[in-house]
Amino acid sequence: MTTQPDHPNPADRPEGPGRPDPNTSDALPMCYRHPDRETYVRCQRCDRSICPDCMRAASVGHQCPECVREGNRTVRRAEAAFGGRPVTTPVVTWALLAINVLAYLGEVINAPAVLGRFMMSADHVAAGEWWRLFTSAFLHAEPPSYWHILFNMWALFAIGPQLEKILGSLRFAAVYLLSALGGSMAVYLFGSYAVGASGAIYGLFGAMFVISRRMGYDVRGVLWLIGINVVLTFVVPGISWQGHLGGLVAGAVVTGLFAYAPARSRKAFQLATVAGMLLVYLAILMAVPPLAA
């Protein structure tokens, strides 16, 4: 006796034309994260089926999200020479340039008010106006004099990006600001008043010297740069030698501690360096009156 098949026409099968029965070993491969999505692509690491939304490009083929996350845990993140994330765009340098220019525009609008409130003054700092130690590093000689800010911003533009890429953005910012404070602290102790980013710029000169020594570069060019600027500090009238030399020493010390930090505890050591310098500045302010007063 001849029997008729249940579905004489393949097109009449529930699975559709030419599609295997999902209840057999020939079941369609479905994405492991999206069981309703058919796919014929498998993860190169775990061999699970993955749909286009779950595919992550790998060096060969594709991987699933879980394998990508697991792989990232074992990949060492790139770092700058002395720790921190590698820098492609020197955002701190551009931000410092912008702040200095904006502060100078404030001086153009009302120099007496801006300088009277924010310039470095040893007597005012001793009276409790500590913010002047910081704000004075973003002010410059009263308009219409432009040479002061032009020289400082040119120096920051010339050496800032390279130093930021070597140190990393956070460490570069720390060197710059601690150098600025170092210059203001020297003015507090041995001077009377000052304005300008020169303390911070000289700190970057000191940082260049330390980094060149640490990385095995020829330091003669840096020594010439520092030597010429130190001579100008004492030859050109009206320049605060305290701010310049204070910033130079502070920048060299901070960068030296950053560059020679123990590899195993580099981040902790560098953080302790920043905290230690701030504590030293605070202790001097609390215990020592202005020596030139």
C-alpha positions in Angstrom: 0.0 0.0 0.0 1.3 3.4 -0.9 1.2 6.1 1.7 1.3 9.8 1.2 3.9 12.0 3.0 2.5 14.4 5.6 3.9 17.3 3.6 4.3 16.3 0.0 5.5 19.8 -1.0 8.6 21.2 0.9 7.1 24.6 0.7 4.2 23.4 2.9 6.5 22.5 5.8 6.2 24.7 8.9 9.8 25.7 8.7 9.5 27.2 5.2 11.1 26.2 2.0 14.4 24.3 2.4 14.6 25.1 6.2 15.5 22.3 8.6 13.4 21.3 11.5 14.6 23.2 14.6 13.9 20.1 16.7 16.5 18.1 14.8 20.3 18.3 14.8 20.1 20.5 11.8 18.6 23.4 13.8 19.4 26.9 12.6 22.2 28.7 14.5 20.8 31.5 16.6 22.7 34.3 18.3 23.5 33.4 21.9 22.4 36.8 23.1 19.4 37.2 20.8 17.8 33.7 20.4 15.3 35.0 17.8 18.1 36.1 15.3 19.5 33.6 12.8 23.3 33.9 12.2 26.1 31.9 10.6 28.9 33.9 12.2 30.7 32.5 15.3 33.0 34.2 17.9 36.6 33.4 17.1 37.4 32.7 20.8 34.4 30.9 22.3 32.8 29.7 19.0 29.3 31.0 20.0 27.0 32.2 17.3 26.8 36.0 17.2 24.5 38.3 15.2 25.6 41.6 13.6 24.7 43.6 16.7 26.9 41.4 18.9 29.9 41.2 16.5 33.1 43.0 17.7 35.8 43.3 15.1 39.0 41.5 16.1 42.4 41.1 14.4 41.0 37.9 12.8 37.2 37.6 12.3 34.8 38.7 15.0 34.4 38.2 18.8 31.4 38.4 21.1 31.2 41.2 23.7 32.1 38.9 26.6 35.3 37.7 25.0 36.2 41.3 24.1 35.8 42.4 27.7 37.8 39.4 29.0 40.6 40.2 26.5 40.7 43.8 27.5 41.3 42.8 31.1 44.5 41.1 30.1 45.8 43.8 27.8 48.2 46.3 29.4 46.9 49.9 28.8 49.4 52.2 27.1 50.9 54.8 29.4 52.9 58.0 29.1 56.6 57.8 29.9 56.1 58.5 33.6 52.6 57.1 34.1 49.1 58.3 33.2 47.2 58.0 29.9 49.0 58.8 26.7 48.3 62.3 25.3 47.3 62.9 21.7 45.9 66.4 22.2 47.6 68.6 24.8 44.4 69.9 26.4 46.0 71.2 29.6 48.4 73.3 27.6 45.6 74.8 25.5 43.5 75.4 28.7 46.3 77.2 30.4 46.9 79.4 27.4 43.2 80.2 27.3 43.0 81.1 31.0 46.0 83.4 30.8 44.6 85.2 27.7 41.2 85.6 29.4 42.8 86.9 32.5 44.7 89.4 30.5 41.6 90.6 28.7 40.2 91.2 32.2 43.2 93.4 32.9 42.6 95.3 29.6 39.0 96.0 30.8 39.9 97.0 34.3 43.5 96.5 35.3 43.4 98.3 38.7 40.5 96.2 39.9 41.9 92.8 38.7 45.5 93.5 39.8 44.5 95.0 43.1 42.4 91.9 44.0 44.5 89.1 42.5 48.2 90.0 42.1 50.8 88.5 44.4 51.5 90.6 47.4 53.4 89.3 50.4 51.6 91.6 52.8 48.2 90.6 51.6 49.0 86.9 51.7 50.3 87.2 55.2 47.0 88.9 56.1 45.1 85.8 54.9 44.6 86.4 51.2 46.2 83.1 50.1 44.5 82.9 46.8 46.9 85.5 45.5 49.6 82.8 45.4 47.7 81.1 42.7 45.8 83.8 40.8 48.9 86.0 40.3 50.3 83.2 38.1 47.7 84.0 35.5 48.1 87.8 35.5 50.8 89.8 33.6 52.2 93.3 33.4 49.5 96.0 33.2 48.3 96.9 29.7 49.3 98.4 27.3 52.5 96.3 27.9 52.1 93.1 25.8 55.6 91.7 25.9 55.2 90.0 29.3 52.3 87.8 28.3 53.6 87.3 24.7 56.9 85.8 25.9 55.3 83.6 28.5 52.6 82.3 26.2 55.1 81.7 23.4 57.2 79.6 25.9 54.2 77.7 27.0 53.1 77.1 23.4 56.7 76.0 22.5 57.4 73.5 25.2 54.1 72.7 26.9 52.7 70.2 24.3 55.8 68.1 24.3 56.1 68.1 28.1 52.4 67.2 28.4 52.8 64.2 26.1 55.8 62.9 28.1 54.4 63.5 31.6 50.7 63.0 30.9 48.1 65.7 31.3 47.5 65.4 35.1 51.2 65.3 35.9 51.9 68.1 33.6 49.2 70.2 35.2 50.7 69.3 38.6 54.2 70.4 37.6 52.9 73.7 36.1 50.7 74.7 39.1 53.2 73.6 41.8 55.9 75.6 39.9 53.6 78.6 39.8 53.0 78.3 43.6 56.7 77.8 44.1 57.4 81.1 42.4 54.8 82.8 44.5 56.1 81.3 47.7 59.6 82.7 46.9 58.1 86.1 46.3 56.2 85.7 49.6 59.5 84.9 51.5 62.0 87.1 49.7 60.1 89.7 47.7 57.0 91.9 48.0 54.8 91.7 44.9 54.7 90.2 41.4 52.5 89.0 38.6 53.0 86.6 35.7 53.2 83.0 34.6 57.0 83.2 34.6 57.4 81.1 37.7 55.4 78.3 36.1 57.3 78.7 32.8 60.7 78.5 34.6 59.3 75.4 36.3 58.8 73.9 32.9 62.4 74.7 32.0 63.4 72.8 35.1 61.1 69.9 34.1 62.8 69.8 30.6 66.2 69.5 32.2 65.2 66.6 34.6 63.3 64.7 31.8 66.2 65.1 29.4 68.6 63.6 32.0 66.2 60.9 32.9 65.6 59.8 29.3 69.2 60.1 28.3 68.9 63.1 26.0 71.6 65.7 25.4 70.9 68.4 28.1 73.3 71.1 26.8 70.5 72.9 24.8 68.3 73.0 27.9 71.2 74.3 30.1 71.8 77.1 27.6 68.1 78.0 27.6 68.0 78.0 31.4 71.3 79.9 31.7 70.2 82.7 29.2 66.9 83.2 31.0 68.5 83.3 34.4 71.0 85.9 33.2 68.1 88.0 31.8 66.3 87.7 35.1 69.1 89.7 36.8 69.9 92.0 33.9 66.5 93.2 32.8 65.0 95.6 35.3 61.7 95.0 36.9 61.8 91.2 36.8 61.1 89.2 39.9 64.1 86.9 40.4 62.3 85.4 43.3 59.4 84.2 41.2 61.6 82.9 38.4 64.1 81.0 40.6 61.4 79.7 42.9 59.4 78.3 40.0 62.6 76.8 38.4 63.5 74.9 41.6 59.9 73.8 42.3 59.5 72.5 38.8 62.8 70.6 38.9 62.0 69.0 42.3 58.5 67.9 41.4 59.5 66.5 38.0 62.5 64.7 39.5 60.2 63.0 42.0 57.8 62.1 39.3 60.5 60.8 36.9 62.4 58.7 39.5 59.4 57.3 41.3 59.6 53.6 42.1 58.0 51.7 39.2 55.9 49.4 41.5 54.3 52.3 43.4 54.7 55.1 40.9 51.2 56.5 41.1 51.1 56.5 44.9 54.5 58.0 45.1 53.6 60.8 42.6 50.4 61.5 44.4 52.3 61.7 47.7 54.7 64.2 45.9 51.9 66.6 45.1 50.4 66.3 48.6 53.8 66.7 50.2 54.7 69.9 48.2 51.3 71.4 49.1 51.9 70.6 52.8 55.4 72.2 52.6 53.9 75.4 51.1 51.2 75.4 53.7 53.6 74.9 56.6 55.8 77.8 55.4 52.8 80.1 55.2 51.6 79.1 58.7 55.0 79.3 60.4 57.2 81.8 58.5 56.4 85.5 58.0 57.6 87.4 54.9 61.3 87.7 55.3 61.5 90.9 53.3 58.8 92.7 55.3 
